[in-house]
């Protein structure tokens, strides 16, 4: 993700899981927690029920493209965890983007 650095530390993921604000949709769940810096970090997770690493990685690449796309803006100062749990892959990038933006507004990180 060029625009947003990746959330990598386990403790940061755990902090979002424990004290974060969550919104769940049909394809994604988004959790956010304020961080101590002025930058936003985004971490991606997929559920293990999606069989095959190639499928999981393709979905993560699709989501990274959605996050990098013009028109996708996120307020700064948050750690964000996005969990992919599509009911039946493949999913279109358009549907993924629409749901991502709706959920970002719901958790309060979209302007």
C-alpha positions, -999 to +999 in steps of 0.1 A: +000+000+000+018+031-012-005+056+004-008+039+038+019+019+056+010-016+066+001-026+101+025-053+110+030-057+147+009-083+165+003-059+194-012-033+171-036-059+157-045-070+192-052-034+203-076-030+174-093-063+182-096-054+219-106-018+220-114-010+184-147+001+169-160-025+144-184-026+115-193-057+096-206-061+061-213-089+037-177-090+023-156-072+049-152-063+086-134-031+095-120-023+129-104+010+139-085+023+169-068+057+173-030+055+174-004+078+189+009+091+156-005+112+129-003+085+102-028+058+094-017+022+092-038-006+076-036-043+082-053-070+061-065-103+072-084-132+055-102-160+071-086-194+069-118-209+056-109-195+022-090-225+009-058-218-011-032-192-005-035-180-041-072-171-035-064-153-002-035-134-017-056-124-048-083-109-025-057-090-005-042-076-037-077-065-048-083-048-015-049-030-017-059-017-051-092-004-037-074+014-008-048+030-032-075+041-058-082+077-062-113+088-043-105+066-014-095+088+015-091+079+051-086+102+081-052+101+096-042+089+131-059+054+131-048+018+131-072-001+108-077-038+104-097-051+075-109-087+076-120-103+043-147-129+046-165-131+012-193-156+011-183-170-023-152-157-042-145-143-067-158-109-059-157-078-081-135-049-072-164-025-076-184-044-049-154-045-027-148-007-030-184+001-023-185-019+008-151-006+020-163+030+017-196+023+034-179+006+063-152+033+066-180+059+070-197+037+096-166+034+118-158+071+114-125+070+094-139+084+061-141+122+058 
